[in-house]
């Protein structure tokens, strides 16, 4: 598409240059007419001049329209480009975020084991801090865990993988999260996989 | 700057519209001259016409130049925008990467402790895997740890925080990394903090 536009533009430029040459020819021929002498200043010569003026004015209108059109295209292109830039900036982290989500899943799972010894507890404590630091870092870029437990089931945010019956929750409410969901600046990157109360 | 350009363009458009009106006035005045009768077809009328033609041709040349200039500006803008887009895409993860580097530091440090019990060893094993998965995820986005130990000291990649004397290494060679450095698609995000052999 861009290549096509570039070609089109090149052709337009060529056309403009050709027209410029035509103009030059017209200018060159003008003195020739004058050389025929003042005596031949007659109606026809005048009509020719007037036709030439009309033609030039039409060409000028056409040129002005083209100029306005190109300027409008240029303005539109700038506006679109800026809009795209803002959007891209908002979601620039998406690709890395998508790569990191499975890391968070495994991190969570590894920290979810029951431990007894002091040594393991101390290690786990350090790892809990690292996990929090990692989710904080992602939050700064706009990543949020999607709220689910106790919330009404929302197919945009939640993916129901199981139906359960649980008197403690309202019907059609998320009862448990099997895999956390995440959004990036309010756009869902991955829905939460949930159990829903029937 | 963009606002300035937009303003400039608006002014140009206004100018073009004004010229279009001038043109219209010129057209309107033409028939009035004709009404004065064929008898007055004289040298002066013809000269006026010729002057008008000359003026129109000059205006046309000016318009063509402007059109070429706007088209060239437009093309340049498109080219620059595309170049910027490619660059931005290449470094889009930079901001999140910068946030995650301190997480990697702490992760490394927490995994660097000596442990004895089976329980802690098992937890550590899981965490080693999570750490590798995290660095793999970042590598997919172009993040690489900067090579340092045994390499000649390079101020673009390494930040010397200590001079040591070590017979095992060549002079001016990195002996130890105190904090890992990282690059994103070959651009240094953070240099490695190192000890250098004197």
Interface residues (C-beta under 8 A of the other chain):
Chain A: X2 X6 X9 X12 X13 X16 X19 X20 X23 X26 X27 X30 X38 X41 X42 X43 X45 X46 X49 X50 X52 X53 X56 X57 X59 X60 X61 X63 X64 X66 X67 X68 X70 X71 X73 X74 X75 X77 X78 X81 X82 X85 X88 X92 X93 X95 X96 X97 X99 X100 X102 X103 X106 X107 X110 X113 X115 X116 X117 X119 X120 X123 X124 X126 X127 X129 X130 X133 X134 X137 X138 X140 X141
Chain B: X2 X5 X6 X9 X12 X13 X16 X19 X20 X23 X26 X27 X30 X38 X41 X42 X43 X45 X46 X49 X50 X52 X53 X56 X57 X59 X60 X61 X63 X64 X66 X67 X68 X70 X71 X73 X74 X75 X77 X78 X81 X82 X85 X88 X92 X93 X95 X96 X97 X99 X100 X102 X103 X106 X107 X110 X113 X115 X116 X117 X119 X120 X123 X124 X126 X127 X129 X130 X133 X134 X137 X138 X140 X141
